[in-house]
Amino acid sequence: MTSLRKLGSSDLEVFPLSLGGNVFGWTADEATSFAVLDAYAAAGGNFLDTADGYSAWVPGNQGGESETIIGKWVKARGNRSDVVIATKVSQHPEYQGLSAANIKAAADASLRRLDTDYIDLYYTHFDKPEIPVEEIIGALDELVTAGKVRAIGASNISTERLAASLEFSDREGLAKYVALQPQYNLVSRDTYEGPLQDLAARYGLAAVPYYALASGFLTGKYRPGTTVDSPRAGGAAKHLETERGQRVLKALDEIAEAHDAPIPTIALAWLAAQPTVVAPIASARTVDQLPALLGVADVTLTDPEISRLTEASA
């Protein structure tokens, strides 16, 4: 049984791979989503990542489709106490922004869609610098005090705003961020490494990186001369045009062969080995895509292998 990891200073314990819910209600219909969720849970997975805005970008969707599917699945399986559900606020078409009133209204809407009375981890999805951190933290603290939220996190936030938020929480004795969701992977390192990662380490925050596989590029299926049928193919394929992207693929190929493991497993294992990272996020449109993601729980890279990938991705 895979050991669970402590999520920062919270009392939450999570599987070392967070299952991304962005595909639920988008490229995975309800039946397929249930199958993916069942397979993830059967492997010991317990950490689900969604947002109130998933998947408002799909024609005909309203936003909240992913939360609704997760809520139906949890209800059908009767496993609410076994899963850690993370969702986010600020991007739902009807609940835009991070004003105190919006945070509280959006949380209630998420609770209804998830068909639960508490959210395990509630992220501010995209920081809104025009809103004082005091207002944001104050609203989040009210949700924690009311028992609607167990722990809070921040996604897409500057080092300065994160520091101000943490300092305010400490000064006033209010709920404090325990997790951070940055963009971070082998071909996007400067989006987290440096001052933001240093701050997370100083405060004991758990990093839960998104785009862990660079929109699919780090699965290894994007190669010169190939065409991939995916809604994210354009974003992933651009890495092929860079020397770094090609160096990373070469290193991944060699290390994957040495471990007899899929390339995505190795890319996720490098990420999981980085300071502060507790659980990378990756999504699966089908059950067949899951094993390569779940493998991160069982593969440990050697120090030379980690160094090789770090150098290739520099």
Secondary structure, 3 states (H helix, E strand, C coil): CCCCEECCCCCCEECCCEEECCCECCCECHHHHHHHHHHHHHCCCCEEECCCCCCCCCCCCCCCHHHHHHHHHHHHHCCHHHCEEEEEEEEECCEECCCHHHHHHHHHHHHHHHCCCCEEEEEECCCCCCCCHHHHHHHHHHHHHCCCEEEEEEECCCHHHHHHHHHHHHHHCCCCEEEEECECECCECCCCCCHHHHHHHHHCCEECCECCCHHHHHHCCCCCCCCCCCCCHHHHHHHHHCHHHHHHHHHHHHHHHHHCCCHHHHHHHHHHCCCCECCCEECCCCHHHHHHHHHHHCCCCCHHHHHHHHHHCC
